[in-house]
Amino acid sequence: MSTASDLKITHEGHVTLVEICRPPHNFFDFELIQQIASTFEALDKDPNCRAIVLASEGTAFCAGANFNSPNDKISRPENPGTNPLYFEAIRIFSCKKPIVAAIQGAAVGGGLGLALVADFRVTCPEGRFSANFNRLGFHPGFGLSVTLPRLVGIQKANLLFFTGRRVNGQEALDMGLADTLVPQSDVRAQAMKLAQEIAVSAPLSVQSTRATLRQGLVEQLEQAVAHESVEQNWQFKTDDFKEGVKAMTERREPHFQAK
């Protein structure tokens, strides 16, 4: 077992468990996404690793970015171009090893984007999935404009984006957002079991097949995050974004003014 600041890395046979350790909500920032990207790149070079499980401590898988943090660099990027965080996200998407995500709670906003990096998602009835960007007053990011419709279809993606609604584990399974539904206490074990099943297959063949099925995805995502960043950059300056974050903090309905 080793640690990388907010990550705990454990090797079990040919499966590596990468665990986010920022409980209870596991909010991310640039540094955390960078740590995950660097860890995945290192695992790509490790011949003993044949599959990765991405999990987290606490009640949430990842509740997205913490916009109330005084160190928030996500909604206040230093440059008007592509958000640097999304360059790190592209590094994560470029991982060559198959990934299983263990979703024991909320995967919200950018946390949903992180969950969709994985090839498979194991969840539970208590799982919560939400692309809540429009409810906060800004454009979706983390490549979700590509990955979400690719996974569930354009109509279901439209519904999730426009309403920002949360769907539970059963609903996520029904719409194809998750692959397996188990009791909450079994989520991680089931994710490990699936990863171990993958790891039995020939690793070079698995990686080759995965690369074929994901052909062009990273290139699409590079274009998508550039566009997402442009849209987010101007929307982060609006009154609606301020109201969206304030409403979320106060746990009430937002009152948007289209300005």
VOTI-994417 format. One record per residue (C-alpha): x, y, z. Coordinates in steps of 0.1 Angstrom, whole numbers, plus 5000, padded with zeros to 4 digits. Example, Ala and Ser with C-alpha at 12.3 -4.5 7.8 and 13.67 -1.06 7.14 Angstrom:
! VOTI-994417
512349555078513749895071
//
This chain:
! VOTI-994417
500050005000501250354993499750704996499851014974498551294996494751264992494950924975495550574989496850314965496449944974497549654952495649324953497049084928496749244894494149494906495049834920492550014942492850394940490950554968490150924972490551025009488751355014485651235033482851285037482151465004485451414985485251754968487951784942490252064932493052094906495551914929493351614934492651564897496351604890497151334916494651094900496051164866499651104877498650784895496950644865499950734843502150544867499850244867499850244829503550174831503149904858502949564841501549404873498449624872495849494848492749684861491949974884489250034909488450404916486750444950486450694978486050715016483050875032479450905022479951044987481950914958482651274947480351564953482151774926484152094930483952304962483052644949482952784984486552714990488753024993491252844971488752774944490652794911488052604890485452884887488253154887490753024861493853244857493653234819490653264796491652944777490952584785490652534823493952364834491852114855490451984822493951914808494451694839491051524832492251444797495251274812492851064833490750974802493950874784494650584809495050254790494050024818490349924823488750114853485850014875484250294897482750204931479850464936478650424972477050774973476751094954478551144921477651504914478751764888482451714881482151414904479851254878482451344852485051154872482750854875482350844837486050814833485550444843484550164819482050034845480250174875479149964905476550134927473850084953470250214959471850504979473950614949473050954936474051074901473551434890474751664862473751964882475652234863472652414849471152424884474252604895474152844866476852724842477652494813478552124820482252044821484751754827483951634792480351534802479051694770480651394753480651114778477151144792475251124758477650854747476650644777472850704781471850864747471151224738467651244752468451114786471551334787469351634778467051554806469851524832471651834820468552064817466951964850469951884871467851614887469451354909468750994900469250704925471150384920468250194906467350474881471050494871471050124864467850144844469150424822472550274817474450514839475450234862476249864854475649684886473449744917474349594950473849674987475849974998478049765020479049554990479849824965483649824968483849444971481749394939483849654921487049464931485449134920484649284886488149424882489649084892487448914866488749154840492349094852492048724844491848804807494948864786496049214795497449314761494249194745492049384770493949704765493949664727490149594726489549884750491550124728489550014697486250074715487350414727488950514695488750894690487250954725490251144738490351364707486651434711487151524747490051764739487651954717484851934741486652064772487952354752484452454743483152374778485852604792484852894769481252864780482052824816484453114817481853374808479053214828481253204860481053584858477253604858474853684886473053354879476153154888476553344921472853274928473252904919476152854943474453054970471152864966473052534968474852645000471552755015469752435003466952624985465652664950467652914929466053234916467753294883467453624864469153534831471953784837
//
